[in-house]
């Protein structure tokens, strides 16, 4: 089994973070000893600061743009500027 960090919340509202096996769904709250249930964690997607897009999409666009610029320059060197 794999171990991950999970958040647990008890009926009193205490939130506890615990490094535990992924099969564990409930633990005792360390504050009040009530049964705490595992919460669904927020994935937290990260957006690129400049474009507002996902970093992977921005990098893919930038690489594609560099390829197109390189191809256009090569074409210009071989055949001269387009008219």
VEXRO-455224 format. One line per 10 residues: number of its first residue (from 1); for each residue x, y, z of N, C-alpha, C, O. Coordinates in Angstrom, 3 decimals. Example, Ala and Ser with C-alpha at 12.3 -4.5 7.8 and 13.67 -1.06 7.14 Angstrom:
<atoms>
1 = 13.190/-5.690/7.800/12.300/-4.500/7.800/13.200/-3.300/7.800/14.236/-3.319/8.465  12.850/-2.250/7.080/13.670/-1.060/7.140/12.900/0.030/7.870/13.409/1.138/8.039
</atoms>
This chain:
<atoms>
1 = 0.834/-1.197/0.000/0.000/0.000/0.000/0.872/1.251/0.000/1.985/1.263/0.525  0.334/2.283/-0.597/1.101/3.527/-0.624/0.629/4.461/0.490/-0.536/4.449/0.889  1.553/5.255/0.969/1.246/6.213/2.032/1.263/7.617/1.443/2.138/7.963/0.650  0.291/8.413/1.840/0.171/9.789/1.375/-0.282/10.667/2.541/-0.657/10.168/3.602  -0.241/11.964/2.329/-0.742/12.902/3.326/-2.212/13.181/3.020/-2.571/13.564/1.907  -3.052/12.981/4.033/-4.485/13.232/3.899/-4.944/14.169/5.004/-4.344/14.230/6.077  -6.027/14.903/4.722/-6.684/15.747/5.715/-7.887/15.004/6.254/-8.609/14.347/5.505  -8.102/15.111/7.564/-9.243/14.505/8.228/-9.965/15.593/9.019/-9.337/16.508/9.552  -11.315/15.480/9.089/-12.100/16.459/9.825/-13.070/15.730/10.750/-13.767/14.803/10.336  -13.103/16.167/12.014/-14.014/15.575/12.998/-15.305/16.392/13.054/-15.354/17.488/12.497
11 = -16.362/15.883/13.718/-17.625/16.631/13.831/-17.474/17.988/14.528/-18.290/18.882/14.304  -16.443/18.157/15.369/-16.226/19.448/16.042/-15.528/20.459/15.144/-15.390/21.622/15.524  -15.088/20.045/13.966/-14.470/20.954/13.003/-12.953/20.973/13.024/-12.342/21.746/12.287  -12.327/20.142/13.851/-10.860/20.079/13.861/-10.384/19.407/12.572/-10.897/18.361/12.175  -9.406/20.020/11.936/-8.823/19.435/10.727/-7.411/18.978/11.061/-6.602/19.740/11.590  -7.135/17.722/10.742/-5.853/17.104/11.051/-5.237/16.582/9.766/-5.925/15.985/8.938  -3.952/16.805/9.603/-3.207/16.288/8.462/-2.407/15.089/8.941/-1.742/15.157/9.975  -2.466/13.975/8.184/-1.781/12.769/8.640/-1.190/12.020/7.449/-1.835/11.881/6.410  0.038/11.541/7.609/0.712/10.707/6.615/0.299/9.268/6.916/0.692/8.711/7.941  -0.492/8.665/6.027/-1.140/7.397/6.345/-1.386/6.586/5.070/-1.334/7.127/3.966
21 = -1.654/5.288/5.228/-1.992/4.437/4.078/-3.237/4.964/3.389/-4.142/5.487/4.039  -3.280/4.822/2.054/-4.422/5.356/1.318/-5.716/4.579/1.569/-6.785/5.051/1.184  -5.655/3.422/2.192/-6.860/2.647/2.483/-7.591/3.150/3.734/-8.758/2.813/3.935  -6.931/3.945/4.572/-7.531/4.444/5.812/-8.475/5.596/5.490/-8.076/6.581/4.870  -9.732/5.465/5.916/-10.751/6.488/5.632/-11.127/7.304/6.867/-11.647/8.412/6.737  -10.867/6.764/8.077/-11.217/7.461/9.303/-10.125/7.249/10.358/-9.486/6.199/10.420  -9.934/8.288/11.187/-8.991/8.202/12.308/-9.626/8.886/13.519/-10.640/9.570/13.379  -9.049/8.710/14.688/-9.482/9.445/15.881/-8.850/10.829/15.849/-7.658/10.970/15.575  -9.656/11.849/16.131/-9.154/13.217/16.176/-8.175/13.350/17.343/-8.510/12.964/18.464  -6.979/13.885/17.110/-6.018/14.033/18.197/-6.434/15.092/19.229/-5.906/15.100/20.341
31 = -7.371/15.984/18.880/-7.814/17.042/19.794/-8.953/16.605/20.704/-8.926/16.860/21.908  -9.977/15.932/20.114/-11.172/15.613/20.899/-11.519/14.123/20.917/-12.487/13.725/21.565  -10.760/13.318/20.232/-10.930/11.861/20.177/-12.206/11.401/19.476/-12.566/10.228/19.576  -12.899/12.299/18.769/-14.046/11.893/17.963/-13.533/11.301/16.654/-12.377/11.499/16.282  -14.393/10.584/15.969/-14.017/9.961/14.712/-13.914/11.023/13.614/-14.875/11.747/13.354  -12.752/11.111/12.977/-12.512/12.071/11.897/-12.594/11.348/10.568/-12.104/10.226/10.435  -13.208/11.981/9.588/-13.386/11.408/8.261/-12.425/12.082/7.279/-12.198/13.290/7.344  -11.877/11.292/6.385/-10.932/11.817/5.389/-11.653/12.756/4.435/-12.754/12.462/3.969  -11.025/13.884/4.151/-11.579/14.882/3.241/-11.061/14.675/1.828/-9.987/14.110/1.621  -11.831/15.135/0.871/-11.373/15.145/-0.511/-10.479/16.362/-0.645/-10.903/17.481/-0.358
41 = -9.249/16.154/-1.077/-8.283/17.249/-1.174/-8.469/18.030/-2.463/-8.814/17.477/-3.507  -8.232/19.323/-2.363/-8.273/20.215/-3.510/-7.015/20.012/-4.341/-5.906/20.073/-3.809  -7.170/19.775/-5.617/-6.026/19.511/-6.493/-5.156/20.754/-6.704/-3.943/20.641/-6.876  -5.761/21.912/-6.691/-5.005/23.162/-6.806/-4.248/23.318/-8.109/-3.017/23.355/-8.094  -4.949/23.411/-9.253/-4.219/23.601/-10.504/-3.431/24.900/-10.487/-3.887/25.909/-9.950  -2.257/24.865/-11.072/-1.380/26.028/-11.089/-1.434/26.667/-12.466/-1.244/25.989/-13.475  -1.692/27.962/-12.513/-1.744/28.677/-13.781/-0.468/29.479/-13.976/0.158/29.943/-13.023  -0.102/29.627/-15.260/1.066/30.419/-15.619/0.778/31.890/-15.331/-0.307/32.381/-15.641  1.728/32.585/-14.747/1.546/33.984/-14.356/1.337/34.883/-15.565/0.508/35.792/-15.520  2.067/34.647/-16.634/2.015/35.530/-17.800/0.763/35.307/-18.631/0.043/36.260/-18.931
51 = 0.489/34.048/-19.013/-0.605/33.780/-19.932/-1.927/33.480/-19.235/-2.987/33.634/-19.841  -1.884/33.053/-17.967/-3.105/32.651/-17.294/-3.537/31.250/-17.676/-4.597/30.787/-17.255  -2.723/30.573/-18.471/-3.010/29.219/-18.922/-2.229/28.227/-18.057/-1.436/28.633/-17.206  -2.448/26.956/-18.271/-1.691/25.945/-17.555/-0.255/25.933/-18.066/-0.047/26.065/-19.272  0.755/25.777/-17.186/2.160/25.829/-17.598/2.504/24.865/-18.735/3.283/25.215/-19.621  1.943/23.675/-18.722/2.225/22.703/-19.782/1.761/23.201/-21.136/2.451/23.019/-22.139  0.585/23.833/-21.172/0.054/24.366/-22.424/0.910/25.525/-22.918/1.153/25.650/-24.118  1.365/26.367/-22.009/2.216/27.496/-22.378/3.543/27.009/-22.943/4.017/27.521/-23.956  4.142/26.015/-22.285/5.426/25.477/-22.775/5.252/24.826/-24.140/6.107/24.983/-25.012  4.144/24.087/-24.340/3.885/23.439/-25.634/3.730/24.501/-26.730/4.268/24.348/-27.827
61 = 2.995/25.575/-26.426/2.819/26.643/-27.397/4.162/27.287/-27.731/4.453/27.539/-28.900  4.996/27.561/-26.697/6.290/28.218/-26.909/7.217/27.349/-27.754/7.911/27.863/-28.631  7.237/26.044/-27.503/8.080/25.144/-28.299/7.611/25.098/-29.746/8.425/25.122/-30.668  6.286/25.030/-29.944/5.741/25.034/-31.304/6.056/26.328/-32.022/6.368/26.324/-33.213  5.975/27.437/-31.305/6.290/28.738/-31.913/7.752/28.802/-32.319/8.068/29.287/-33.406  8.658/28.319/-31.460/10.081/28.316/-31.792/10.350/27.469/-33.033/11.172/27.848/-33.868  9.674/26.333/-33.166/9.843/25.482/-34.352/9.384/26.212/-35.607/10.049/26.157/-36.642  8.225/26.908/-35.512/7.718/27.636/-36.681/8.653/28.770/-37.083/8.902/28.981/-38.269  9.169/29.501/-36.097/10.108/30.598/-36.390/11.359/30.049/-37.057/11.843/30.621/-38.034  11.883/28.955/-36.545/13.087/28.342/-37.114/12.837/27.887/-38.552/13.680/28.080/-39.428
71 = 11.662/27.277/-38.787/11.324/26.816/-40.140/11.173/28.002/-41.095/11.625/27.943/-42.239  10.537/29.080/-40.623/10.372/30.269/-41.472/11.721/30.905/-41.803/11.929/31.347/-42.933  12.626/30.958/-40.850/13.954/31.526/-41.101/14.721/30.668/-42.105/15.388/31.194/-42.996  14.624/29.354/-41.958/15.303/28.433/-42.884/14.748/28.616/-44.294/15.497/28.641/-45.270  13.427/28.744/-44.387/12.773/28.947/-45.681/13.222/30.267/-46.304/13.461/30.330/-47.510  13.337/31.306/-45.508/13.777/32.615/-45.991/15.226/32.553/-46.477/15.559/33.149/-47.501  16.072/31.850/-45.765/17.471/31.718/-46.163/17.611/30.957/-47.482/18.480/31.279/-48.291  16.771/29.960/-47.703/16.854/29.151/-48.919/16.240/29.848/-50.144/16.789/29.790/-51.244  15.098/30.502/-49.933/14.353/31.053/-51.073/14.175/32.554/-51.074/13.563/33.099/-51.993  14.686/33.228/-50.083/14.510/34.663/-49.996/13.178/35.006/-49.365/12.353/34.118/-49.147
81 = 12.945/36.295/-49.062/11.709/36.708/-48.409/10.490/36.467/-49.317/10.586/36.577/-50.539  9.364/36.142/-48.711/8.117/35.928/-49.462/7.600/37.259/-49.939/7.716/38.268/-49.243  7.024/37.263/-51.137/6.502/38.509/-51.708/5.017/38.575/-51.609/4.413/39.556/-52.042
</atoms>
